[in-house]
């Protein structure tokens, strides 16, 4: 890759609606990835005239409620989930110690995917086979997963299933050897016509529409169409090797603007912390002065034409010196300017605002913990374990559906390219609940024992209370396993 080549601007989306979605989603992505300095600068200039903005100095990016809240709520994959199949088929090639999913690091990647999904409301994972060269010919030896954020995706849904993707167009920056330049190329996977699916690569015109077919250049062969389409299961039905994850099922393909209050509140919170940094740096001390005299030592004008201002460089150890004022007959006075604002109270106000922003994302106000018992410390964006477990319960159904679909698609790719014979349906994903504290465990155990003694719950109900991710059949299997092992080893 030629790193010294100029990178062209990303083309616009095919529709104005998608273009606006891309812009908003890109803001959220930058805030998660830590590349939102310019977004904060733009927000500061929206709040402040140019001269005040120049006076505040460097922007402070230390406050980012969007990143903190979504990271702390992304706990589904804190341990590797358990994957099973409805049949008795051997699926160790998929999820065993040396299975393709295990070796790919998929569930470790999913920790990041969940945070992206909660922050941007959707996130895509593209599945592919790993090629390698053997004896001069290309072969495949594994599975890879790649995160694709929604600001690089244009998609279309099935007419009767508005949340089912049947057309996928991903914008990717590729290097053109012949032209010695980078180009934006669209990877297209089209299953709108199941009889004639399409997989190819195309140039993108300035208006966002597709241009020339460049599959031969970047894929080494022509566009795959019809029976040559590579992603077809044993049932003969083509599929798109991309899984879309959603923070919430809405019966729509995209839900990009939901929970915008957390995004914009995070930007405003960063504006406030920038002001706090300015206050601490420039005006939190008592400044000595001499009154009834002209100020001497005024520095040159700073700023550009829009933000010109005359300034005096001060410091806690400096004294403002004034020249004589011929119009004043009173005696000069020496004193100290006291700070106009209490930095500690301002920090408490900012922290309370951040907690309010976190609550706007659905976190209960009582679950945003203080960082210490000192009330002066204010609030930090720290979500307690009970709220994290609640978020696991809330997000588990929608993520389980996507995980099981992705595993099914992975099995189809393994059967097609890696000579396996895996079942292509019936997969089940079970997540591990965050462990309870000793106090919580004791309280739950006592509650279950009392209810069982009163005949209010059955052993199956009790097992499901202890392990919320188990359904009734799995709870029964677990009870039978415990009974069998107790009989065997007691």
C-alpha positions in Angstrom: 0.0 0.0 0.0 1.2 3.5 -0.9 0.9 5.4 2.3 2.1 8.7 0.7 -0.8 8.8 -1.7 -3.6 11.3 -1.1 -6.8 9.8 0.2 -9.9 11.0 -1.6 -13.0 12.2 0.2 -15.6 9.5 0.9 -18.4 9.7 -1.7 -22.0 10.6 -0.7 -24.6 7.9 0.0 -27.0 6.8 -2.7 -29.9 8.7 -0.9 -30.0 12.0 1.1 -31.6 10.1 4.0 -28.7 7.7 4.2 -26.2 10.5 3.8 -27.6 12.2 6.9 -27.6 8.9 8.7 -23.9 8.4 7.8 -23.0 11.8 9.2 -24.7 11.3 12.5 -23.4 7.7 12.9 -19.9 8.8 12.0 -20.1 11.3 14.9 -20.9 8.5 17.3 -18.2 6.3 15.8 -15.6 9.0 16.3 -16.7 9.5 19.9 -16.2 5.9 20.6 -12.9 5.7 18.8 -11.5 8.8 20.4 -11.2 10.9 17.2 -13.8 13.5 18.0 -11.5 16.5 18.7 -12.9 18.5 15.7 -16.4 17.7 16.7 -15.8 19.1 20.1 -14.2 22.2 18.5 -17.3 22.7 16.3 -19.5 22.4 19.4 -17.4 24.9 21.3 -17.7 27.5 18.5 -21.5 26.9 18.5 -21.6 27.8 22.2 -19.0 30.7 22.2 -18.0 33.7 20.1 -14.6 33.4 18.6 -12.8 35.7 21.1 -14.1 33.7 24.1 -13.3 30.4 22.4 -9.7 31.5 21.9 -9.5 32.5 25.6 -10.5 29.0 26.8 -7.5 27.3 25.2 -7.1 23.6 24.5 -10.3 21.5 24.4 -10.7 18.9 27.1 -11.7 15.4 25.8 -11.5 13.7 29.2 -15.3 13.6 29.5 -17.1 11.3 27.2 -20.4 9.9 28.7 -21.3 8.1 25.4 -18.1 6.0 25.5 -18.2 5.4 29.3 -21.9 4.4 29.5 -21.8 2.1 26.4 -18.6 0.4 27.5 -19.9 -0.3 31.0 -23.2 -1.7 29.7 -21.5 -4.0 27.2 -21.2 -7.0 29.5 -22.8 -9.8 27.5 -19.4 -11.2 26.4 -17.4 -10.7 29.6 -17.1 -14.5 29.4 -17.2 -16.7 26.3 -20.8 -17.7 25.7 -21.8 -21.3 25.5 -22.8 -22.5 22.0 -24.9 -25.7 21.5 -26.9 -27.2 18.7 -30.4 -28.7 18.8 -29.1 -31.9 17.2 -26.5 -34.4 18.4 -24.2 -33.4 15.6 -20.5 -32.8 16.4 -19.9 -29.0 16.3 -16.4 -29.1 17.7 -15.0 -28.0 14.3 -16.9 -24.7 15.0 -16.7 -24.0 18.7 -14.2 -26.5 20.1 -10.8 -25.5 21.5 -9.4 -25.4 18.0 -12.7 -24.7 16.2 -12.9 -22.0 13.6 -15.0 -19.6 15.7 -12.7 -20.1 18.7 -9.5 -19.5 16.7 -10.9 -16.4 15.1 -11.4 -14.6 18.4 -15.0 -13.9 17.5 -16.4 -13.6 21.1 -13.5 -11.4 22.1 -14.3 -9.1 19.1 -17.9 -9.1 20.2 -17.1 -7.1 23.3 -16.2 -4.3 20.9 -19.2 -5.0 18.7 -21.6 -4.7 21.5 -20.3 -1.3 22.5 -20.4 -0.1 18.9 -24.0 -1.4 18.7 -25.2 0.4 21.8 -23.5 3.6 20.8 -24.5 3.6 17.1 -27.7 1.6 17.5 -26.5 -0.8 14.8 -23.3 -2.5 13.8 -22.4 -5.0 11.1 -20.0 -8.0 11.3 -18.8 -9.3 8.0 -17.9 -13.0 7.8 -15.2 -14.3 5.4 -12.9 -17.2 4.9 -9.2 -16.8 5.3 -7.2 -17.5 2.1 -3.7 -18.7 1.9 -1.5 -19.9 -1.0 -0.5 -23.6 -1.2 1.3 -25.1 -4.1 0.6 -22.0 -6.2 -3.1 -22.1 -5.8 -5.4 -20.2 -3.4 -7.0 -22.3 -0.6 -8.9 -21.5 2.6 -7.9 -22.4 6.1 -10.1 -20.4 8.5 -12.8 -17.9 9.3 -12.4 -14.1 9.9 -14.8 -11.5 11.3 -14.6 -7.8 10.5 -16.5 -5.0 12.1 -18.2 -2.7 9.6 -19.7 0.5 11.1 -23.0 1.7 9.6 -21.6 4.9 8.2 -19.9 2.8 5.5 -23.0 0.7 4.6 -25.9 1.3 2.3 -28.5 -1.5 2.5 -32.0 -2.4 1.4 -34.5 -4.6 3.2 -37.0 -7.1 2.1 -40.4 -5.6 1.2 -42.3 -7.8 3.6 -39.6 -7.9 6.3 -38.3 -4.3 6.8 -35.5 -5.4 9.2 -34.2 -8.2 6.9 -31.3 -7.1 4.8 -31.3 -8.4 1.2 -28.9 -5.9 -0.4 -25.6 -4.9 1.1 -23.2 -2.2 -0.2 -20.1 -1.5 1.7 -17.8 1.4 0.9 -14.1 0.4 1.1 -10.9 2.4 0.3 -8.7 0.4 -2.0 -5.4 1.1 -3.8 -5.5 1.1 -7.6 -2.1 -0.2 -8.8 -2.6 0.9 -12.4 -3.6 4.5 -11.5 -1.3 4.7 -8.5 -4.1 6.1 -6.4 -6.6 5.2 -3.7 -10.3 4.8 -4.8 -13.5 4.2 -3.0 -14.9 0.9 -4.1 -18.2 -0.6 -3.2 -18.5 -4.3 -2.3 -21.9 -5.4 -3.4 -23.8 -8.4 -2.1 -27.3 -8.6 -3.7 -29.9 -11.3 -2.8 -33.0 -9.3 -3.8 -33.5 -11.9 -6.5 -32.7 -15.3 -4.9 -32.5 -17.0 -8.3 -29.8 -14.5 -9.5 -27.8 -13.3 -6.5 -24.8 -11.0 -7.2 -21.4 -10.5 -5.6 -19.0 -8.0 -7.1 -17.0 -4.8 -6.7 -17.8 -1.5 -8.4 -16.4 2.0 -8.6 -18.5 4.8 -7.0 -19.5 7.9 -8.8 -19.5 11.3 -7.2 -23.3 11.2 -6.9 -23.2 8.0 -4.9 -24.3 5.7 -7.7 -22.4 2.6 -8.8 -20.0 3.0 -11.7 -17.7 0.5 -13.6 -17.5 -3.1 -12.5 -13.9 -3.6 -11.1 -14.3 -7.1 -9.7 -11.5 -8.4 -12.0 -9.1 -5.8 -10.7 -9.7 -6.4 -7.0 -11.1 -10.0 -6.8 -9.1 -11.5 -9.6 -12.2 -12.7 -11.4 -15.5 -11.5 -12.8 -18.6 -10.7 -10.7 -20.3 -13.8 -9.2 -23.8 -14.2 -10.4 -26.5 -16.8 -10.3 -25.1 -20.3 -9.5 -21.6 -18.9 -9.3 -22.6 -16.9 -6.2 -20.3 -18.2 -3.5 -22.6 -17.8 -0.5 -25.3 -20.6 -0.8 -26.3 -23.0 1.9 -27.1 -26.7 1.6 -30.8 -25.7 1.2 -29.8 -23.9 -2.0 -30.8 -20.5 -0.6 -28.3 -17.6 -1.1 -27.4 -15.5 1.9 -25.3 -12.4 2.6 -22.3 -13.2 4.8 -22.9 -10.1 7.0 -24.7 -10.0 10.3 -26.4 -6.9 11.5 -26.5 -6.4 15.3 -29.1 -4.0 16.8 -29.4 -2.4 20.2 -33.2 -2.8 19.9 -35.6 -4.6 17.5 -37.7 -1.9 15.8 -39.0 -3.6 12.7 -36.8 -1.1 10.7 -33.5 -1.6 9.0 -31.9 1.4 10.7 -32.6 3.2 14.0 -29.6 5.6 13.9 -31.0 8.6 15.7 -32.4 6.9 18.8 -30.8 7.9 22.1 -29.3 11.1 20.6 -29.6 12.8 24.0 -26.6 10.8 25.2 -24.5 11.8 22.1 -25.3 15.5 22.3 -25.2 15.6 26.1 -21.7 14.1 25.9 -20.5 16.8 23.6 -22.0 19.5 25.9 -20.4 17.9 28.9 -17.0 18.1 27.2 -17.7 21.8 26.6 -18.3 22.2 30.4 -15.1 20.4 31.3 -13.2 22.5 28.8 -14.5 25.6 30.7 -13.5 24.0 34.0 -10.0 23.4 32.7 -9.9 27.0 31.6 -11.0 28.2 35.0 -8.4 26.1 36.8 -5.6 27.1 34.5 -6.4 30.8 34.1 -8.5 32.2 37.0 -8.7 30.0 40.1 -6.2 32.0 42.2 -6.2 35.4 43.9 -4.6 37.9 41.5 -2.7 40.8 43.1 -3.3 44.2 41.7 -2.6 48.0 42.1 -5.7 50.3 41.6 -6.0 53.8 40.3 -3.2 53.4 37.8 -3.0 52.5 34.1 -2.1 48.9 33.4 1.4 48.5 32.0 2.9 45.6 30.2 -0.1 44.8 28.0 0.9 42.2 25.5 0.3 42.3 21.8 -3.0 41.6 20.3 -3.8 37.8 20.1 -6.1 35.8 17.9 -7.1 36.2 14.3 -9.3 38.9 12.8 -12.4 37.3 14.3 -11.1 36.8 17.8 -8.7 39.8 18.4 -8.2 40.7 22.1 -5.6 42.5 24.2 -4.3 40.3 26.9 -2.0 40.4 29.9 -0.2 37.3 30.9 -0.8 36.6 34.6 0.2 33.9 37.1 -0.4 33.2 40.8 3.1 34.5 41.5 2.7 37.7 39.4 1.6 41.2 40.4 -0.3 43.4 37.9 1.8 46.6 37.5 0.1 49.9 36.4 1.5 53.2 35.2 0.4 56.5 36.7 -3.0 57.9 35.6 -2.8 61.7 35.4 -6.6 62.0 35.7 -6.6 60.3 39.1 -5.7 62.1 42.3 -6.4 59.3 44.8 -3.7 57.2 46.3 -2.9 53.9 44.5 -4.2 50.8 46.3 -2.8 47.3 46.4 -5.2 44.4 46.7 -6.1 41.0 45.3 -8.8 39.9 42.9 -10.5 36.8 44.4 -11.6 34.0 42.2 -15.1 34.7 40.9 -16.1 31.0 40.8 -15.6 28.1 43.2 -13.9 25.4 41.0 -15.1 22.6 43.4 -18.7 23.7 43.0 -18.4 23.9 39.3 -16.9 20.4 39.1 -19.8 19.1 41.2 -22.3 20.8 38.8 -20.5 19.3 35.8 -20.5 15.8 37.4 -24.2 16.1 38.2 -24.8 17.1 34.5 -22.8 14.0 33.4 -24.9 11.8 35.6 -28.1 13.4 34.1 -26.7 12.6 30.6 -26.1 9.0 31.7 -29.7 8.7 33.0 -31.0 9.8 29.6 -29.5 6.6 28.1 -31.8 4.5 30.3 -29.5 4.0 33.3 -31.4 4.4 36.5 -30.3 7.4 38.5 -29.6 5.3 41.6 -27.2 3.1 39.6 -24.8 5.9 38.7 -22.5 5.5 41.6 -20.4 8.1 43.5 -16.7 7.5 43.3 -16.3 7.9 47.0 -18.2 8.7 50.2 -17.0 12.3 50.0 -20.0 14.3 48.7 -17.6 16.8 47.3 -16.4 14.3 44.8 -19.7 14.6 42.8 -20.7 11.8 40.5 -18.8 9.7 38.1 -20.1 7.7 35.2 -19.7 4.4 37.0 -22.6 1.9 36.6 -23.1 -0.6 39.4 -23.2 -4.3 38.9 -27.0 -4.6 39.3 -27.6 -2.2 36.5 -25.1 -4.1 34.3 -26.9 -7.4 35.0 -30.2 -5.7 34.0 -28.6 -4.5 30.8 -27.5 -8.1 30.1 -31.1 -9.3 30.4 -32.4 -6.4 28.3 -29.9 -6.9 25.4 -29.5 -10.7 25.5 -32.6 -11.6 23.3 -31.7 -9.3 20.4 -28.0 -10.1 20.5 -28.7 -13.9 20.9 -30.8 -13.8 17.7 -28.0 -12.1 15.8 -25.3 -14.4 17.3 -27.3 -17.5 16.3 -27.8 -16.2 12.8 -24.1 -15.4 12.5 -23.1 -18.8 13.7 -25.4 -20.4 11.2 -23.9 -18.4 8.4 -20.4 -19.3 9.6 -21.4 -23.0 9.5 -22.5 -22.6 5.9 -19.2 -21.0 4.9 -17.3 -23.7 6.7 -19.3 -26.4 4.8 -18.8 -24.6 1.5 -15.1 -23.8 1.7 -13.5 -25.7 4.6 -14.7 -29.3 4.0 -16.8 -29.6 7.2 -20.2 -31.1 7.7 -21.8 -28.9 10.3 -25.5 -28.4 10.9 -26.8 -25.3 9.2 -29.5 -24.5 11.7 -30.6 -25.0 15.3 -27.7 -23.2 17.1 -28.2 -21.9 20.6 -26.2 -19.2 22.4 -26.2 -18.9 26.2 -24.5 -16.0 28.0 -22.9 -15.9 31.4 -24.5 -13.6 33.9 -22.2 -11.3 35.8 -21.4 -12.9 39.1 -23.3 -11.7 42.2 -21.5 -10.2 45.2 -21.4 -12.4 48.3 -24.2 -10.3 49.8 -26.3 -10.6 46.7 -25.7 -14.3 46.5 -26.7 -14.9 50.1 -29.8 -12.8 49.7 -30.9 -14.6 46.5 -30.2 -18.0 48.0 -32.2 -17.3 51.1 -35.1 -16.0 49.0 -35.2 -19.1 46.8 -35.0 -21.5 49.8 -37.9 -19.7 51.6 -40.0 -19.8 48.4 -39.3 -23.5 47.8 -40.1 -24.3 51.5 -43.4 -22.5 51.1 -44.1 -24.4 47.9 -44.2 -21.2 45.8 -41.5 -22.3 43.3 -40.4 -25.6 41.8 -36.7 -26.7 41.5 -36.9 -25.8 37.8 -38.1 -22.3 38.8 -35.3 -22.0 41.4 -32.7 -23.0 38.8 -33.9 -20.4 36.4 -33.8 -17.8 39.2 -30.2 -18.7 39.9 -29.3 -18.7 36.2 -31.5 -16.2 34.4 -30.2 -17.1 30.9 -31.5 -20.7 31.1 -34.8 -21.6 29.6 -37.1 -24.3 31.1 -35.6 -27.2 29.1 -32.0 -26.1 29.9 -32.9 -25.7 33.6 -34.3 -29.3 33.6 -31.1 -30.6 31.9 -29.0 -28.8 34.5 -31.0 -30.3 37.4 -30.7 -33.8 35.9 -26.9 -33.3 35.5 -26.6 -32.2 39.1 -28.7 -35.2 40.4 -26.7 -37.7 38.2 -23.3 -36.4 39.4 -24.4 -36.3 43.0 -25.4 -39.9 42.8 -22.2 -40.8 41.1 -19.7 -39.0 43.3 -21.5 -38.9 46.7 
